[in-house]
């Protein structure tokens, strides 16, 4: 059966619009200004203040600029509070460029290694094409962050500062992608004639390394760590001497970072709660622990996040950040924009629930940030959350956003917390074998 679109159908559609006075008003408004301003619910906005009953942050926000490194910023930001308290450096930042450098190199090696594994598959194999689609993207996930920290350590921002390319990654990523795809081509060509596959792999990695180091600089093997503590009335000078990145990480990061787990809320019927999942060919460091999730109801995410925050621990999380947001004021609410009444068409949560949005590609994790506070009512129920973003301090509450709890349930997908935050019924599941999802599954999205 065919369903053509003919002139008569178009005439009927136009007639329906002309007879609808509300459409004319919407048309006049949408052609004159931003639809986000027209649909914004000013009542919700006015009733959302930035105060919190639990607030951990005493520092300023960082700025990822024009890059996709939010997951690295969020990871480092979630762990810097103790170092700030200990050193007295008010806005201490760990170097995002340091981890960004190693992530790029490791991702290239990860993909080239996968190309060796998949060399017998045809070029149009879905997994091969998925991996080659974005071979040098900036994004990542919590387990990938931990893999980098455990292998390379961290350094203060002063030891490996930002470059133009670390803050504006488009051109660097373009050239890294070309070098990586070229390497994949030569690996497959060598495999086809039983040639030097290992040599092709190494030459490709050499080219990636050359381009990457041109843009981000040479990572230090050691550095002198010294600073002034300005937290008191005077300034005290401290010098700890020469440290390696791994020594610095051991000095300032939690020793049990490997005990943190990712809790995901994947409401699809094919992903039962209480079971672990992983995604094929998702990772950065070859040989590191795989990216895994424990799928749980969203209320388990809420309670685990509240437990961490009330115990003084910020929480890394991933979400669909663009949905129902007002960037200027830094507010999220599940119904902040009323698109349904504006268009006269069911949209947003009126049209699709969270499961349906994931199934149709309407929603997935796109951004990672840090929960640094929560506003609890007298019964301990979260009303709203304080969020440290990495988009600079010009908007919101000097860069800190406010998330209404309605938005948490609809658009937060994953949090990283210590395994002890989990209810006892889910503890045993952390040691079970994970189900393997295909490489293109939406749960493999990079923040």
C-alpha positions as CSV (number, residue, x, y, z in Angstrom):
1,X,0.0,0.0,0.0
2,X,1.3,3.4,-0.9
3,X,0.6,6.7,0.9
4,X,1.3,9.5,-1.5
5,X,1.2,13.1,-0.6
6,X,-1.0,14.9,-3.1
7,X,-2.3,18.4,-3.7
8,X,-5.7,17.7,-2.3
9,X,-4.1,16.5,1.0
10,X,-2.0,19.6,1.2
11,X,-5.0,21.8,0.6
12,X,-6.9,20.2,3.4
13,X,-4.0,20.6,5.8
14,X,-3.7,24.3,5.0
15,X,-7.4,24.8,5.5
16,X,-7.2,23.2,8.9
17,X,-4.5,25.7,9.9
18,X,-6.3,28.7,8.5
19,X,-9.4,27.9,10.5
20,X,-7.4,27.6,13.8
21,X,-6.8,31.1,15.4
22,X,-4.4,29.7,17.9
23,X,-2.1,28.5,15.1
24,X,-2.0,32.0,13.6
25,X,-0.8,33.4,17.0
26,X,1.8,30.7,17.2
27,X,3.0,31.3,13.7
28,X,3.3,35.0,14.3
29,X,5.3,34.4,17.5
30,X,7.6,31.7,16.1
31,X,8.6,33.7,13.1
32,X,9.5,36.7,15.2
33,X,11.5,35.2,18.1
34,X,13.1,32.1,19.6
35,X,10.5,29.3,20.4
36,X,12.3,28.5,23.6
37,X,11.4,32.0,25.0
38,X,7.8,31.6,23.9
39,X,7.2,28.2,25.4
40,X,9.1,28.9,28.7
41,X,6.9,28.5,31.7
42,X,7.6,31.6,33.7
43,X,5.8,30.3,36.7
44,X,8.1,27.3,37.0
45,X,11.1,29.6,36.5
46,X,10.0,32.1,39.1
47,X,9.4,29.4,41.7
48,X,12.9,27.8,41.2
49,X,15.5,29.4,43.4
50,X,19.1,28.2,43.8
51,X,19.1,27.6,47.6
52,X,19.8,24.1,48.9
53,X,19.5,22.4,52.2
54,X,22.7,20.4,51.4
55,X,25.5,22.3,49.5
56,X,29.0,21.1,49.1
57,X,30.7,23.4,46.6
58,X,32.9,26.3,47.9
59,X,34.7,26.7,44.6
60,X,34.1,28.2,41.2
61,X,33.1,26.3,38.1
62,X,35.5,25.3,35.3
63,X,35.0,25.9,31.5
64,X,35.3,23.2,28.9
65,X,35.0,25.9,26.2
66,X,34.3,24.5,22.7
67,X,35.2,20.9,23.4
68,X,33.3,17.7,24.4
69,X,35.4,16.9,27.5
70,X,32.5,17.3,30.0
71,X,33.0,13.8,31.3
72,X,36.7,14.5,32.2
73,X,35.7,17.9,33.7
74,X,33.0,16.2,35.7
75,X,35.2,13.4,36.9
76,X,38.0,15.8,38.0
77,X,35.5,18.3,39.5
78,X,33.8,15.6,41.5
79,X,37.1,14.7,43.2
80,X,38.8,18.1,43.8
81,X,36.9,19.2,46.9
82,X,39.2,17.3,49.4
83,X,42.3,18.7,47.6
84,X,40.9,22.2,47.8
85,X,40.2,21.8,51.6
86,X,43.7,20.4,52.2
87,X,45.7,22.8,50.2
88,X,43.7,26.0,50.7
89,X,43.8,26.7,47.0
90,X,40.3,28.1,46.5
91,X,39.6,27.1,42.9
92,X,42.2,24.4,42.4
93,X,41.7,22.5,39.2
94,X,43.3,19.3,38.1
95,X,44.6,19.3,34.5
96,X,41.8,18.3,32.0
97,X,44.3,18.5,29.2
98,X,46.4,15.8,30.8
99,X,43.6,13.2,30.8
100,X,42.3,14.5,27.4
101,X,45.8,13.8,25.9
102,X,45.9,10.2,27.1
103,X,42.3,9.5,26.3
104,X,42.9,10.5,22.6
105,X,45.9,8.3,22.4
106,X,44.3,5.4,24.1
107,X,41.1,5.7,22.1
108,X,43.1,5.6,18.8
109,X,44.8,2.4,20.0
110,X,41.5,1.0,21.2
111,X,39.9,1.5,17.8
112,X,42.9,0.2,15.8
113,X,43.0,-2.9,18.0
114,X,39.3,-3.4,17.3
115,X,40.1,-3.1,13.6
116,X,42.5,-5.9,13.9
117,X,39.9,-8.0,15.7
118,X,37.3,-7.2,13.0
119,X,39.6,-7.4,10.0
120,X,37.7,-10.5,8.6
121,X,34.4,-8.6,8.5
122,X,33.3,-6.7,5.4
123,X,33.6,-2.9,5.3
124,X,29.8,-2.5,5.5
125,X,29.6,-4.5,8.7
126,X,27.5,-2.5,11.2
127,X,30.0,-2.7,14.0
128,X,32.9,-1.7,11.8
129,X,31.1,1.3,10.4
130,X,29.9,2.3,13.9
131,X,33.4,2.4,15.2
132,X,34.7,4.4,12.2
133,X,31.9,6.8,12.3
134,X,33.4,8.9,15.1
135,X,36.9,7.6,15.7
136,X,38.3,10.7,17.5
137,X,35.3,12.2,19.5
138,X,35.9,13.9,22.8
139,X,33.2,12.1,24.8
140,X,33.5,9.4,27.4
141,X,32.0,7.7,30.4
142,X,32.9,7.2,34.1
143,X,34.7,3.9,33.7
144,X,36.8,5.4,31.0
145,X,37.7,8.2,33.3
146,X,38.8,5.8,36.0
147,X,40.8,3.7,33.5
148,X,42.8,6.8,32.6
149,X,43.4,7.9,36.2
150,X,44.5,4.5,37.3
151,X,47.0,4.2,34.4
152,X,48.3,7.7,34.1
153,X,47.5,9.5,37.4
154,X,46.6,13.2,37.3
155,X,48.5,16.5,37.5
156,X,47.5,20.1,38.6
157,X,46.4,22.3,35.8
158,X,49.6,24.3,36.1
159,X,51.6,21.3,35.1
160,X,49.7,20.8,31.8
161,X,47.6,23.9,31.1
162,X,45.0,24.4,28.4
163,X,46.0,25.0,24.8
164,X,43.9,26.5,22.0
165,X,43.3,23.0,20.6
166,X,42.3,21.5,24.0
167,X,39.6,24.1,24.3
168,X,38.6,24.2,20.6
169,X,38.9,20.5,19.5
170,X,37.1,20.5,16.1
171,X,40.2,20.8,13.8
172,X,42.3,18.5,16.0
173,X,39.6,15.9,16.0
174,X,39.2,16.1,12.3
175,X,42.8,15.4,11.6
176,X,43.0,12.6,14.3
177,X,40.0,11.0,12.7
178,X,41.6,11.0,9.3
179,X,44.8,9.5,10.6
180,X,42.9,6.8,12.6
181,X,40.7,5.9,9.6
182,X,43.8,5.7,7.4
183,X,45.4,3.4,9.9
184,X,42.3,1.2,9.9
185,X,42.4,1.0,6.1
186,X,46.1,-0.1,6.2
187,X,45.5,-2.6,8.9
188,X,42.8,-4.2,6.9
189,X,44.9,-4.1,3.7
190,X,47.8,-5.8,5.5
191,X,45.5,-8.4,7.0
192,X,44.1,-9.2,3.5
193,X,47.5,-10.2,2.2
194,X,48.7,-11.7,5.5
195,X,51.2,-8.8,5.8
196,X,52.6,-6.8,8.7
197,X,49.4,-6.0,10.6
198,X,51.3,-5.1,13.8
199,X,53.5,-2.7,11.8
200,X,50.5,-1.0,10.2
201,X,49.0,-0.6,13.7
202,X,52.2,0.9,15.1
203,X,52.6,3.3,12.2
204,X,49.1,4.5,12.6
205,X,49.5,5.1,16.3
206,X,52.8,7.0,15.6
207,X,50.9,9.3,13.3
208,X,48.1,9.9,15.8
209,X,50.7,10.6,18.5
210,X,52.5,13.1,16.3
211,X,49.3,15.0,15.5
212,X,48.0,14.9,19.1
213,X,51.3,16.1,20.7
214,X,51.4,18.9,18.2
215,X,48.1,20.2,19.5
216,X,48.2,19.4,23.2
217,X,52.0,19.4,24.0
218,X,54.3,16.9,25.6
219,X,52.8,15.5,28.9
220,X,55.2,16.0,31.8
221,X,56.7,12.8,33.4
222,X,57.2,14.8,36.7
223,X,56.6,18.3,38.0
224,X,57.4,20.4,41.1
225,X,54.4,20.8,43.3
226,X,54.3,24.0,45.3
227,X,51.5,26.4,46.2
228,X,50.3,29.2,48.5
229,X,47.5,28.5,50.9
230,X,45.2,31.5,50.8
231,X,42.4,30.1,52.9
232,X,43.5,31.8,56.2
233,X,44.2,35.4,57.0
234,X,47.8,35.2,55.7
235,X,49.4,33.3,52.8
236,X,51.4,30.2,53.6
237,X,53.9,28.8,51.1
238,X,54.1,25.0,50.6
239,X,56.5,22.9,48.5
240,X,56.2,19.1,48.4
241,X,58.9,18.8,45.8
242,X,59.0,16.7,42.6
243,X,56.1,14.3,42.0
244,X,55.1,12.0,39.2
245,X,51.4,12.1,38.0
246,X,50.7,8.8,39.7
247,X,52.2,10.0,43.0
248,X,50.1,13.2,42.8
249,X,46.9,11.1,42.2
250,X,47.8,8.8,45.2
251,X,48.2,12.0,47.3
252,X,44.9,13.7,46.4
253,X,42.4,11.2,45.0
254,X,40.4,8.6,46.9
255,X,42.2,5.3,47.2
256,X,39.0,3.4,46.6
257,X,38.2,5.0,43.2
258,X,38.0,1.6,41.7
259,X,35.1,0.7,44.0
260,X,32.8,3.3,42.4
261,X,30.1,1.8,40.2
262,X,27.8,3.2,37.6
263,X,24.1,3.0,38.2
264,X,22.0,3.4,35.1
265,X,18.3,3.9,34.7
266,X,17.5,2.1,31.4
267,X,13.7,1.7,31.4
268,X,13.5,-0.6,28.3
269,X,11.8,-3.9,28.9
270,X,14.8,-5.7,27.3
271,X,17.0,-4.4,30.2
272,X,15.7,-5.8,33.5
273,X,16.4,-4.0,36.7
274,X,19.0,-5.6,39.0
275,X,21.2,-6.8,36.2
276,X,24.5,-5.7,34.8
277,X,25.2,-4.6,31.3
278,X,28.1,-3.7,29.1
279,X,28.4,-2.4,25.5
280,X,30.5,-4.1,22.9
281,X,33.6,-2.2,21.9
282,X,33.0,0.6,24.3
283,X,36.1,1.9,26.1
284,X,39.4,3.7,25.7
285,X,42.2,1.8,27.5
286,X,42.9,-1.7,26.0
287,X,42.9,-4.2,28.8
288,X,41.2,-2.0,31.4
289,X,38.1,-3.0,33.3
290,X,35.1,-2.8,30.8
291,X,32.5,-0.1,31.0
292,X,29.7,-1.7,33.0
293,X,26.4,-0.6,34.5
294,X,23.9,-1.9,37.0
295,X,20.4,-1.1,35.8
296,X,18.2,0.1,38.6
297,X,14.9,2.0,39.1
298,X,15.4,5.8,39.1
299,X,14.5,6.0,42.8
300,X,17.7,4.0,43.5
301,X,19.7,6.6,41.7
302,X,18.0,9.3,43.7
303,X,18.6,7.6,47.1
304,X,22.2,6.8,46.3
305,X,22.9,10.3,45.2
306,X,21.3,11.8,48.3
307,X,23.3,9.4,50.5
308,X,26.5,10.5,48.9
309,X,25.8,14.2,49.0
310,X,24.7,14.2,52.7
311,X,28.0,12.4,53.4
312,X,29.9,15.2,51.8
313,X,30.6,13.4,48.4
314,X,29.8,15.1,45.1
315,X,28.3,12.8,42.4
316,X,29.3,12.4,38.8
317,X,26.2,11.9,36.6
318,X,25.2,11.7,32.9
319,X,22.0,13.1,31.4
320,X,20.2,14.4,28.3
321,X,21.1,18.0,29.1
322,X,19.4,19.9,26.3
323,X,15.9,18.8,27.1
324,X,13.6,21.2,29.0
325,X,16.4,23.6,29.9
326,X,16.8,27.3,30.3
327,X,20.5,28.0,29.9
328,X,20.5,31.7,30.8
329,X,19.1,31.0,34.3
330,X,20.4,27.5,34.6
331,X,17.2,25.7,35.3
332,X,15.9,22.3,34.4
333,X,12.3,21.1,34.9
334,X,10.4,18.3,33.1
335,X,7.8,20.7,32.0
336,X,9.8,23.9,31.7
337,X,8.8,24.4,28.1
338,X,5.2,23.8,27.1
339,X,5.6,22.8,23.4
340,X,2.3,20.9,23.4
341,X,0.1,23.9,24.0
342,X,2.2,26.1,21.8
343,X,2.0,23.9,18.7
344,X,-1.2,22.1,19.5
345,X,0.8,18.9,19.0
346,X,1.7,16.5,21.8
347,X,5.5,16.8,22.4
348,X,8.0,16.2,25.2
349,X,6.8,14.1,28.1
350,X,3.2,14.5,26.8
351,X,4.1,12.4,23.7
352,X,6.8,10.0,24.9
353,X,7.8,8.5,28.2
354,X,11.4,7.8,29.1
355,X,11.4,4.3,27.7
356,X,9.8,5.4,24.4
357,X,12.3,8.3,24.1
358,X,15.2,5.8,24.4
359,X,13.7,3.4,21.9
360,X,13.0,6.0,19.3
361,X,16.4,7.8,19.7
362,X,14.6,10.9,21.1
363,X,16.7,10.8,24.3
364,X,20.1,9.5,25.5
365,X,23.0,10.6,27.6
366,X,24.6,13.6,26.0
367,X,26.4,15.4,28.9
368,X,28.1,14.7,32.2
369,X,28.2,17.0,35.2
370,X,28.5,16.9,39.0
371,X,25.8,17.0,41.7
372,X,27.1,19.3,44.5
373,X,23.9,19.8,46.5
374,X,20.4,18.8,47.1
375,X,17.3,20.5,48.6
376,X,15.5,18.0,50.8
377,X,12.1,18.5,52.4
378,X,11.4,17.6,56.0
379,X,10.9,13.9,55.1
380,X,14.2,13.7,53.2
381,X,12.6,13.7,49.8
382,X,14.7,15.6,47.1
383,X,12.9,18.7,45.7
384,X,15.7,20.0,43.6
385,X,19.5,19.4,43.0
386,X,22.5,21.7,42.6
387,X,24.6,21.0,39.6
388,X,28.2,22.0,38.8
389,X,28.4,22.4,35.1
390,X,31.5,23.1,33.0
391,X,30.2,25.8,30.8
392,X,31.8,28.8,32.6
393,X,30.3,31.2,35.2
394,X,28.4,33.6,33.0
395,X,25.0,32.0,33.3
396,X,22.9,30.2,36.1
397,X,24.2,30.8,39.6
398,X,27.8,31.6,38.6
399,X,27.8,28.4,36.5
400,X,25.9,26.2,39.0
401,X,22.5,25.0,37.7
402,X,19.4,24.0,39.5
403,X,17.6,20.8,38.6
404,X,14.0,20.3,39.7
405,X,13.5,16.7,40.8
406,X,10.9,16.1,38.0
407,X,13.7,16.5,35.5
408,X,16.0,14.0,37.4
409,X,13.5,11.2,36.8
410,X,13.0,11.9,33.2
411,X,16.4,12.9,31.9
412,X,19.1,11.6,34.2
413,X,20.5,8.3,33.0
414,X,23.6,7.4,35.0
415,X,25.4,8.2,38.3
416,X,28.7,7.0,39.7
417,X,28.8,6.3,43.4
418,X,30.7,4.1,45.8
419,X,29.3,0.6,45.8
420,X,28.4,0.9,49.5
421,X,25.7,3.4,48.6
422,X,23.7,0.6,47.0
423,X,20.8,-1.1,48.8
424,X,21.7,-4.6,49.9
425,X,19.4,-6.2,47.4
426,X,21.6,-4.9,44.5
427,X,25.0,-5.5,46.1
428,X,25.3,-9.1,44.9
429,X,24.5,-8.1,41.3
430,X,27.6,-6.1,41.1
431,X,29.7,-9.3,40.7
432,X,27.4,-11.0,38.1
433,X,28.4,-11.4,34.5
434,X,27.1,-8.4,32.4
435,X,24.8,-8.8,29.4
436,X,26.5,-7.5,26.3
437,X,24.7,-4.9,24.3
438,X,25.7,-4.1,20.7
439,X,28.2,-1.3,20.0
440,X,25.4,1.0,18.7
441,X,23.1,0.6,21.7
442,X,22.0,4.0,23.1
443,X,23.5,3.0,26.5
444,X,26.9,3.3,24.8
445,X,26.4,7.0,24.2
446,X,29.4,9.1,25.2
447,X,28.8,12.2,27.4
